[in-house]
Amino acid sequence: MARWRGWLAAVLLVGLSVAVYRHRADAALALRDVAAMSTAWKLTLLALTAGGIATSGLAVRTVTPGLSISNAVMVHQATTAANNAVIGSGPVNLGLRVAMLRSWGVSGPAIALTVVALNVVAAYKTWLVTLVVAVLGLSGSARGVIDHRIFVVAAIVAVAVIVGSTTWWWMVLTFPVLSGWIARRCQRLTHRVRRRVPRLPPVDIPSVTESLRHEARRLVRHCGSKIVTATTLEQVLFVLTPVAVVRAVGIDASVISTAEVIIAFGLVRLAAALTPIPGGIGITEIALVTLLIRFGGPEPAVVAAVLTYRSITFLLPLATGGACLAVWRWRGRQQTSSPLATVPPEALVRARRPDAVVEPAG
């Protein structure tokens, strides 16, 4: 039932997006501009898209040591598809990521660290892009189209969030007293919840928190530079993609500058991240078309650019994520039906080590 609700929500939201395009401009003119793209621009967009998929998988791999790059790409694309298709996709995203990582043999503490690290990195990416947009807006790149007070507020909030988050995580990782105090408070809350729901398994939160703290310190110490590099590459491609799309449909820099393109797409990304609508669909289309037209872009070309951009960032992840999910489930069924899956564990141990003494299960 939940699967059908997710698909129904995706169909309804895609219909809303199509309605937005048809309301803003003649669809035939927009499609004409899309079809008129040169081969060079098509290859450029293809390269940027492939690079974005690869760097996103690389970012997942850097926070999950031991995970192959192909599996990292699969889990990222599958969870992105869930974000784009399911309303309130947070629990679905979390459960899917945990299930996929667990099926590949990633330990429980490593999975918990991966989930926390990816959420922290995602928040940093959003607010760093917001800070860049605010700086560009305050430098006069918006040409008075957007009130400068918006950029002032965005800059203040972005700096406050970045500095506050960095200080908080540094204190948690550096001072075990602080992390222990937080864990004990969470443990008390857990005890209260278990009194109402006795079926919940007991969890020693202080010991788990301390283990995660040590693992996080080790990850930052050994993989910090890799995480920063992968995240930076991912964000560079994120910025280059909308700029390339706008130029590919024939909108010259004399009409809409590169800074204006970054401002429009950065503000819309922030708005989409703060809303519960999956993939920001509807909001993204309306805001992007409106901003780019106010910056001076011709309406058919702007709609063509937004249509192309959303095809790359919304529709394509639905297809690739669905394919990755199907491959993962097929591999799981293959492993389950494998003859080794029906052999008792003690028999496997004896086959590998004939002199081993194995206690029977149970």
N, C-alpha and C positions, 0 to 999 in steps of 0.2 A: 504493500500500500504506500509506504514511504517513497519507494522508487517512482511510482506513478505520480505522486504529488510533486516530486522533483522535476520530472519531465513536463508535467502540466505547467508548473511555474516557468520553466524555461521557454515553452512554446508561447505562453502569454506575454512574457517579457520581450521575446524576439518580435512578437506582433506589435508591441508598443514601440519598439525601436523602429520598425518599418513605418509605422504611422508617423513617427517624428520626421523621418526622412521625407516622406511624401508631403507632409505639411509644410516643410521648409522650402522645398524646391522640386522642380519637375524631375522625377526619377530617371527619365530617359536622358536628360542632359547630364545628370551626374554619372550615369553608367557610360555615357559617351566619353566623358573625361577619363574614367577609369580605363576604358578600352584603348584610349589614345596614349597610354603610357608607353614610353620607349622601352626597348628590350634591355637597355643598360639599367634603367631605373627598376625594371622588374627583377633583374638579377641582383641589384643592390638591395632591394627589399627582401628578396629571398635569403641573401647572405646575412642581413641583419636579423631576420627571424631565426635562422638556424643558429646564429651566434648567440641570440638571446636564450634559446632553449638549452644550448650547451653550457653557457655560463650560469644559468639558473641551476642546472644539475650539478655543476662544479661547486656552487655555493652550498648546496645540500651535502655534497660529499665532504667538504672541508669540515663541517660540524659533526660528521658521522664517520670517524676513522674506520677503515676496513670495508666500507660500502663501495661497490664498484660504481663507475661513472654511469653505466647504463641503468642500473637500478636507481641511482640518484635521480636521473632524468625521468624515469618512470614514476617515481613517487611524487616528484614535483609536478609533472604534467597531470597526473591523476587528481591530486589535491587541488590544483588550479581549476580543473574542470568542475570539481565539486563546488568550489567557490563561485563559479560562473553559472551554475545550473540550479543550486538548491538555496532556497530562502532559509536564513538562519543556519548557514553551513558550518558554523564553528564546531559543534560536536561531531558532525559527519566528517569534516576534514581531519579532526583529531583522531577519531576512530579509524579512519582509512589509513592515515599515516602510521599509526601504531601497528595496525594489522599487517601492513606491507613490510615494515621494518622487522617485526617479529618473525614473519615467515622467512626472512632472509638470515635469521640467526643473530640479529642484533640484540644485545642484552637489555633487560629492563632499565637499568640506570642509564645506559647509553641512549636509549629511546627517549627517556625523560629529559636528558641533557639536550638532545637534538631538538625536541619540541620547544623547550625554553629558548634555546639559542636562535632558532629560526624566527620565533615570535619577536625576540629582542632585535634581531637584525632587521626584520621587516619594519618595525617601528622606527628604527634609526633611519632606514632608507626613506621612509615617507617624510620625516621631519627634516632631513638634510636636503631633500629636493625642495621642500617648502621654504627653507632658508635661502636656497639659491634663487628661487622665484622671487622671494621678498627683496633680495638684494638687487636683482635685475629691475624689479618694479620701482624701487626707490631711486635707482640710477636714472630714471626717466625713460626707460625702454617702453613703457606702456602707453606713451604719447597722450596721457590724460584720459584714455578710454576707461581705466579703472581708477577709482578713488585711491589716492596714495595712503589714506588711513588704513585701508585693508592690508596693504603691504607692511605698514608699521606694526599692526596687531599680529600679523603672521610672523614677522621677524621676532617680535618679543616672545610669542608663544613657542616658536621653534627653538630659540636659544634657551628658554627656560626648560623646555622638555629635554633637550639634548644634554645640557649641563646637569640638570637634576637626575636624569637617568644614569649618566656616566658616574656621578658622585655616588648614587645609591648602589649601583652594582659594584663599584670599587670598594665601598665599605662592606657590603655583604661578602665579597670574596676575600677581603683582607682581614676582617675582624670576625673570628669564630664566635665571639660573645654575642654579637648582633644577630648573626644567622641562627645561633642556638636559641636566643630569646624569641625570635619570630617562630621558630619551629615548635617551641613549647607552647606558645599561644595557639598555634594551629592544632597541636595535639589536643589541647583542652577543648577546642571547638569540635574536633573529630569525636571525642568521647561523648559530647552532648548529642551529636547527630546519631551515634551508634546506640544511644539509649532509646531513641525513637525508632531507629531502623536497625534492629539487632542482626539482621542478615549481612550487613556490611562487614567485610573482613577487617580485622585489626591491622593497623599500619603503624610502625614505629617511625613517626615523622622526624624526630631529632636525628636518628641514625641515618635515615635516608637523605636528609638535608645535608648532613656533614659529608656523606659520600659524594653527593652531587657537587658540593662546594669544592672538594678536592679534585674531582674530575673536571670541573669548569676551569679551575686554576691551571690544571695540566693542559687542557685544550687551548686556553689563551696563550700559555707559555710556548707551546710547540706549534700551534696552528694559527696563531693570531695574525701573522703577516699574510698567510694564505687566505684567511677569511676576509681580510681587508681587500686584498687584491681581487678575489673573485667577486666580492660585492661591488667594488669600484667598476670593474669591467661590465657587470650586469647593469649598473646605473648609467654608464656611458652609452651602452646600447639602447637603454630605455629612452635616453634623451635624443639620440640620433634617429631612432625610428620615426617619431612623429615629424621631425624636421625633414627627413627624406621623403615621407609620404606627401607632405605639403608641396615639396618641390617637384615630386614626381607627377602630380596632377597639373602642373603648369603655373603654380603661384610663385612668382619671382620674389626674391628678397627685397626688391624695391616696393613691393606691395605689402607683404607681411615679413618683417625681419625675423631672423633666427631667434632673437631674444623674445619677441612677441609670441612666437610659436611655443617656446619653452614655458613662458608665463601662462599661456592658455592651458596647455596640457598639464602643467604642474598644479595649477589651481584646481583643475577638474579632478586630477588624481586625488588630491587631498579631500575634496568634497565626496568623492566616491568611497574613499577609505573610511569616512566618518558616518556613512549611511549603511543600513542593514540590507540594502538591495543587492542581490548577487551580481557581481561584475560591474556594479554601478550602471547597469543598463537603463536607458531612459534619461537619467540625470546626465550621464556622460555625453550622450548625443546632443541633448538640448543645449547644455552648457558649452560644448565645443563649437557647435555650429554658430551659436549666438556670439561667442567671444571672437571667433575668427572673422565673422562678418563685420563685427564692430571694429576690428583692426583693419578693415578695408578689403578683405578677400571677396572675390565674386562668389555669389551664392551657389551656383552649380558646382564650381570647382571645390568650394569648401565642403559641401555635402559629399562630393566624391572622395575628398581626403579623409573625412571622418568615417565614411563607409569603408574605405580601405583599411584605415587604422583599426577600426573595431573588428574587421574580419581577421586581422592579424592577432589582435590581443584578446578577442572574445570568442569568435567562432572557431578559429584554429585550435586553441587549447581545448575546446569541447571535443573536437574530433581526435586530436592526438591523445588527450587524457582518457577518452573513452577507449581508444585502441590500447593504450598502456594498461588500463584496468582489465580489459579483456585478456591481454597476454598474461598478466599476473595471475588471473583466476585460472586460465588454462594451464599454466605451469603448476599451480597448486593442485589441480585435479590430476595432472600427470604424475606428480610426486606421490599423491595419495594412492593412485592406482598402481604405482610401481611395485614389483615383487618384494623389494626390500622393505616397503612400508608394512608388509604383513608379517615380517620375520620378527620374533621376540628379540628385545635388546640383548638378553644374555646370550642368545645364539650368535648375534653379530660380534659380541666380545670374544666368544670362544673361537669364532672363525679367524679373528685377527690375532688373538693370543691364545693358542691352544692350552698353555699351561696356567691360564688365569682361573682363579676360583671365583665364581659368580654366585651370589646369593639370589635365589628365586624371588621375583617381585611378590609383594604381599606377605 
